[in-house]
């Protein structure tokens, strides 16, 4: 059976690129404990596609030339008859472990009755193909290049399936389908294109990787990193809340990832548990860049995101910058420890808006003094007074629970 290290090395040597092949809910109830996650989140912890960071440097290819076979006419030795061909050996048990589940035919069934071809400017806007990308071109991909397995979920514009590439070493990915006509009807062509352009250029261990994308007449397909441990929100729902140790480890990873995004002039603007995933070693992954913006000017005025996570400047219609993500990190920290967002009001949206605008923060007594200090310093009305991300990572509460030596199992802390 292939070891984790062997598979990782094999995969890391093969970037899915031209070098390889030559070429929402605005409000939600308090978390309720439910049954354990489905088997999907437990599968393929050894064989999910890697998240290389930084990108591996391409190695010069070495072409080996086999020895020229002897010419029978020049040989004085009688050549033995060729041995009969043996049937190929049965696949080893390791291959059988790579079961991606049974495909229900959803892509084909749905495509017959859903969506339609688009034309004109919309068709040009949505003709998305990573093989012709100016920055990071990949090989040319088609739906026939994948073995399709079990469904992972449904989104507004289509389905997501677990797939395995047919090329060696058989990457495991999540393939997300978007219907072009529905994107056009929702008038989010530019937003979708922006989401893809942003995510394809991101390389960080706590940011979900987009490996490539392609399209056909009616659909766009995104080749996303498969998060082996599933959705963080399901974990939060299962346990009700997290321990401060586990929360601090996640906050540390979030602060590092957000610092990276901001260094690339990317503001996420929709940080919440539903948009966070867990990798094969339990590490946190920021996903869903549908509301992200690439803002070199760092000033935006669009109201977006999820109500419980909106900062005062967005609630009040003022300009905002990357510090909206600082606020969201404070809300997230509170929700990890307490189990519900800090400004949530079940009586209605207006009550929640008012509490956000006033920063009406009520922290339960069970929250430690250090965690309380971090939350309070992130949830500041004035964006300029919010604790910088570099200081979040230096905060005593975060430092206390940071593993002394980095471990791939760190994200599993309870």
C-alpha positions in Angstrom: 0.0 0.0 0.0 1.4 3.4 -0.9 2.5 5.5 2.1 1.3 9.0 2.7 4.8 10.4 2.0 5.2 8.5 -1.2 1.9 9.7 -2.6 2.6 13.2 -1.5 5.9 13.2 -3.2 4.4 11.7 -6.3 1.6 14.3 -6.4 3.9 17.3 -5.6 6.1 16.4 -8.5 3.1 16.9 -10.9 1.5 20.3 -11.0 -1.8 20.3 -12.9 -0.5 22.8 -15.4 1.0 23.2 -18.8 4.3 22.1 -17.3 2.8 18.7 -16.6 1.2 18.0 -19.9 3.0 20.3 -22.3 0.5 22.4 -23.3 -27.1 32.6 1.6 -28.7 32.5 4.7 -28.9 35.9 6.5 -29.8 34.5 9.9 -29.6 31.0 11.3 -30.7 29.3 14.5 -28.3 28.5 17.3 -26.1 25.5 16.6 -27.8 22.2 17.4 -25.9 19.0 17.9 -26.5 16.5 15.1 -25.1 13.1 14.1 -21.6 12.7 12.8 -20.5 13.9 9.4 -21.1 11.7 6.3 -18.4 9.3 5.1 -17.5 11.9 2.4 -15.5 13.9 5.0 -13.6 10.7 6.1 -12.6 9.5 2.7 -9.3 9.9 0.9 -7.2 11.4 3.6 -4.1 10.1 1.8 -4.9 10.8 -1.8 -6.5 14.3 -2.0 -4.8 16.6 -4.4 -2.0 18.6 -2.7 -1.9 22.2 -1.7 1.7 23.1 -2.7 3.0 26.3 -1.1 5.0 27.7 -2.6 4.7 26.2 -6.1 7.3 23.5 -6.7 10.0 24.6 -9.1 9.8 22.7 -12.4 12.6 20.2 -12.9 14.4 19.8 -16.2 13.0 16.7 -17.8 15.5 13.9 -18.5 14.8 11.7 -21.4 16.1 8.2 -21.1 16.8 6.2 -24.3 16.3 2.4 -24.0 19.1 0.2 -25.4 18.7 -0.6 -29.1 17.5 -4.3 -29.5 19.9 -6.6 -31.3 19.2 -7.3 -35.0 18.4 -11.0 -35.3 20.0 -11.0 -38.8 23.4 -10.1 -37.3 23.2 -12.6 -34.4 24.7 -16.0 -34.4 22.6 -17.1 -31.4 19.2 -18.5 -31.9 16.6 -16.2 -30.4 14.1 -17.9 -28.0 10.5 -17.6 -28.8 8.7 -14.7 -27.0 7.0 -15.7 -23.8 3.3 -15.7 -23.8 1.7 -12.4 -22.6 0.4 -12.6 -19.0 -2.8 -10.8 -18.1 -2.3 -7.5 -16.2 -2.2 -8.1 -12.5 -5.2 -7.2 -10.4 -5.3 -3.8 -8.9 -3.7 -3.6 -5.5 -5.8 -2.9 -2.4 -4.5 0.7 -2.3 -6.3 1.4 -5.6 -9.5 0.0 -4.1 -9.2 2.5 -1.2 -9.5 5.3 -3.8 -13.2 4.7 -4.1 -14.8 8.1 -4.8 -18.3 6.8 -4.5 -21.0 5.9 -6.9 -21.9 8.5 -9.6 -25.6 9.3 -9.8 -25.5 10.7 -13.3 -26.4 14.1 -12.0 -24.3 16.2 -14.4 -26.0 14.6 -17.4 -29.5 14.4 -16.0 -29.5 18.0 -14.8 -28.0 19.3 -18.1 -30.9 17.9 -20.0 -33.5 20.1 -18.3 -31.5 22.9 -16.8 -29.9 26.0 -18.3 -29.4 27.0 -21.9 -26.7 28.3 -24.2 -25.8 32.0 -24.0 -24.6 34.2 -26.8 -23.1 37.6 -27.4 -21.1 39.4 -24.8 -22.3 37.0 -22.0 -20.9 34.0 -24.0 -17.5 35.8 -24.3 -17.5 36.8 -20.7 -18.2 33.2 -19.5 -15.9 31.4 -22.0 -13.6 30.5 -19.1 -10.7 28.1 -19.8 -7.6 27.9 -17.7 -5.6 26.5 -20.6 -5.5 29.9 -22.2 -5.0 31.8 -18.9 -2.4 34.6 -19.3 -0.9 34.1 -15.9 -1.1 30.3 -15.0 -2.1 28.3 -18.1 -3.0 24.6 -17.5 -3.5 21.7 -19.8 -6.8 21.7 -21.7 -9.5 20.0 -19.6 -12.8 18.3 -20.5 -15.5 16.5 -18.5 -14.3 13.3 -20.0 -10.9 13.7 -18.3 -12.5 12.7 -15.0 -14.0 9.7 -13.2 -17.0 11.1 -11.4 -18.0 9.9 -8.0 -20.4 10.9 -5.3 -22.1 14.3 -5.0 -20.6 16.7 -2.4 -23.4 19.3 -2.5 -25.5 21.7 -4.5 -25.0 25.4 -5.0 -27.1 28.1 -6.5 -25.8 27.6 -10.0 -25.1 23.9 -10.1 -23.7 20.8 -8.4 -20.4 19.7 -6.9 -19.0 16.2 -7.3 -16.0 14.3 -6.0 -13.9 13.4 -9.0 -10.6 11.7 -9.9 -8.5 12.7 -12.8 -7.8 9.9 -15.3 -4.2 11.0 -15.7 -1.6 9.7 -13.2 -1.4 10.0 -10.3 -5.2 10.3 -10.3 -5.8 13.5 -8.4 -8.9 13.7 -6.2 -10.7 17.0 -6.7 -14.1 18.6 -6.1 -15.6 19.6 -9.5 -18.1 22.5 -9.2 -20.6 23.1 -12.0 -22.1 26.5 -12.8 -24.8 27.1 -15.4 -24.0 30.1 -17.6 -27.7 31.1 -18.3 -28.4 31.2 -14.6 -25.4 33.4 -14.0 -26.6 35.8 -16.7 -30.1 35.8 -15.2 -28.7 36.8 -11.9 -26.4 39.4 -13.5 -23.3 38.2 -11.9 -21.2 37.4 -14.9 -18.4 39.7 -13.8 -18.6 38.6 -10.2 -18.2 34.9 -11.2 -15.3 35.7 -13.5 -13.7 37.8 -10.8 -14.1 34.9 -8.3 -12.3 32.6 -10.6 -9.5 35.1 -11.5 -8.9 35.8 -7.8 -8.8 32.2 -6.7 -6.7 30.8 -9.5 -3.8 33.0 -8.4 -3.9 32.3 -4.7 -1.3 29.9 -3.1 -1.6 29.5 0.7 -2.1 26.4 2.8 -5.2 27.9 4.4 -6.9 29.0 1.2 -8.8 26.5 -0.9 -6.9 25.9 -4.2 -8.4 26.3 -7.6 -6.5 24.0 -9.9 -8.1 24.8 -13.2 -11.4 25.5 -15.0 -13.1 24.8 -18.3 -16.5 25.2 -20.0 -18.9 23.8 -22.5 -21.9 25.3 -24.3 -24.0 25.7 -21.1 -21.7 25.2 -18.1 -18.5 26.3 -16.4 -16.6 23.7 -14.4 -14.2 24.6 -11.5 -11.5 22.1 -10.4 -11.2 22.8 -6.7 -9.1 21.3 -4.0 -11.0 18.5 -2.2 -11.2 19.4 1.5 -11.0 15.9 3.0 -12.6 16.8 6.4 -15.6 18.6 5.0 -17.3 21.8 6.1 -16.3 23.5 9.3 -19.9 24.6 9.9 -20.9 20.9 10.2 -18.3 20.4 12.9 -19.5 23.5 14.7 -23.1 22.2 14.5 -22.0 18.8 15.7 -20.2 20.1 18.8 -22.3 23.3 19.5 -19.1 25.2 20.0 -15.3 24.6 20.1 -12.8 24.6 22.9 -10.7 27.6 23.3 -7.7 25.6 22.2 -9.3 24.5 18.9 -10.7 28.0 18.4 -7.3 29.7 18.9 -5.6 27.3 16.4 -8.3 28.2 13.8 -8.0 31.9 14.5 -4.2 31.7 14.1 -4.7 30.0 10.7 -7.4 32.5 9.7 -5.2 35.5 10.6 -2.3 34.1 8.5 -4.5 33.4 5.5 -6.3 36.9 5.7 -2.9 38.6 5.9 -1.9 36.8 2.7 -5.1 37.7 0.9 -4.7 41.4 1.9 -1.1 41.4 0.7 -2.6 40.4 -2.7 -5.2 43.3 -2.4 -8.0 40.7 -1.9 -10.7 41.5 0.6 -12.9 38.4 1.2 -15.9 40.1 2.7 -17.9 36.9 3.5 -16.0 35.2 6.2 -18.3 32.9 8.1 -18.3 29.2 9.2 -20.3 28.1 6.1 -17.4 29.4 3.9 -14.7 27.5 5.7 -13.6 24.0 5.0 -11.2 21.5 6.7 -8.3 20.0 4.8 -7.1 16.4 5.0 -5.1 17.1 8.2 -7.8 19.2 9.8 -6.3 22.5 8.8 -8.7 25.3 8.0 -9.3 26.4 4.4 -10.9 29.6 3.3 -13.2 29.0 0.4 -16.1 30.6 -1.6 -14.7 33.8 -3.1 -18.1 34.7 -4.6 -18.2 38.0 -2.7 -14.5 38.7 -2.9 -13.1 41.7 -4.6 -9.7 42.6 -6.0 -9.3 46.1 -4.7 -5.9 47.7 -5.2 -7.5 51.0 -4.1 -8.8 49.3 -0.9 -12.1 51.2 -0.9 -15.5 49.6 -1.6 -19.0 50.7 -1.0 -21.1 47.6 -2.0 -23.3 46.1 0.7 -22.7 42.4 0.7 -21.8 39.5 3.0 -23.8 37.8 5.7 -25.9 39.9 8.1 -24.4 38.4 11.4 -20.9 39.2 10.1 -21.4 42.7 8.7 -19.3 45.5 10.3 -20.8 48.8 11.4 -19.4 50.7 8.3 -21.3 48.3 5.9 -24.5 48.4 8.0 -24.4 52.2 7.9 -23.5 52.4 4.2 -20.1 53.9 4.6 -16.9 53.1 2.7 -15.1 50.1 3.8 -11.7 48.5 3.3 -9.9 45.2 4.2 -10.6 45.8 7.9 -14.1 44.4 7.4 -12.3 41.1 7.5 -10.8 42.0 10.9 -14.3 42.5 12.2 -15.4 39.2 10.7 -12.5 37.4 12.4 -13.7 38.8 15.7 -17.3 37.6 15.1 -15.9 34.2 14.0 -13.8 33.9 17.2 -16.8 34.7 19.3 -19.0 32.1 17.4 -16.3 29.4 17.7 -16.2 29.7 21.5 -19.9 30.6 22.3 -21.7 28.8 19.5 -23.7 31.7 18.0 -22.8 35.1 16.5 -22.4 37.9 19.0 -25.0 40.3 17.5 -27.6 37.7 16.4 -31.2 38.7 17.3 -33.9 36.2 16.6 -36.5 39.0 16.7 -35.5 40.2 13.3 -32.9 41.8 11.0 -33.5 45.3 12.3 -32.6 44.3 15.8 -29.4 42.7 14.6 -28.5 45.8 12.6 -29.0 48.0 15.6 -26.8 45.9 17.8 -24.0 45.9 15.2 -24.2 49.7 14.8 -23.9 50.1 18.5 -21.4 47.3 18.9 -23.7 45.9 21.6 -21.3 43.2 22.6 -22.3 40.8 25.4 -19.6 38.2 26.1 -20.6 35.2 28.3 -18.6 34.7 31.5 -17.4 31.3 30.3 -15.1 33.1 27.8 -11.5 33.5 29.2 -10.1 36.9 29.8 -7.5 36.6 27.0 -10.1 35.4 24.5 -12.4 38.3 25.6 -9.6 40.7 25.1 -9.0 39.5 21.5 -12.7 39.6 20.6 -13.1 43.1 22.0 -10.1 44.4 20.2 -11.3 43.1 16.9 -14.9 44.2 17.3 -14.2 47.9 17.3 -16.6 50.4 15.8 -13.7 52.4 14.3 -12.0 50.2 11.7 -8.6 51.9 12.4 -8.8 50.7 16.0 -9.2 47.1 15.2 -6.3 44.8 16.1 -4.1 44.3 13.1 -3.8 40.7 11.9 -0.1 40.5 12.7 -1.0 41.4 16.3 -3.7 38.8 16.3 -1.0 36.2 15.7 1.1 37.6 18.6 -1.8 37.8 21.0 -1.2 35.8 24.2 -4.4 33.8 23.7 -3.3 32.7 20.2 0.3 32.1 21.2 -0.7 30.0 24.3 -2.4 27.4 22.1 -0.1 27.5 19.1 1.7 24.1 18.7 5.4 24.5 19.6 6.3 22.6 16.5 4.1 22.8 13.4 2.1 19.6 13.0 -0.2 18.5 10.3 -2.5 17.3 13.0 -2.8 20.7 14.6 -6.2 21.4 13.2 -7.6 18.4 15.0 -7.2 19.9 18.4 -10.3 19.8 20.5 
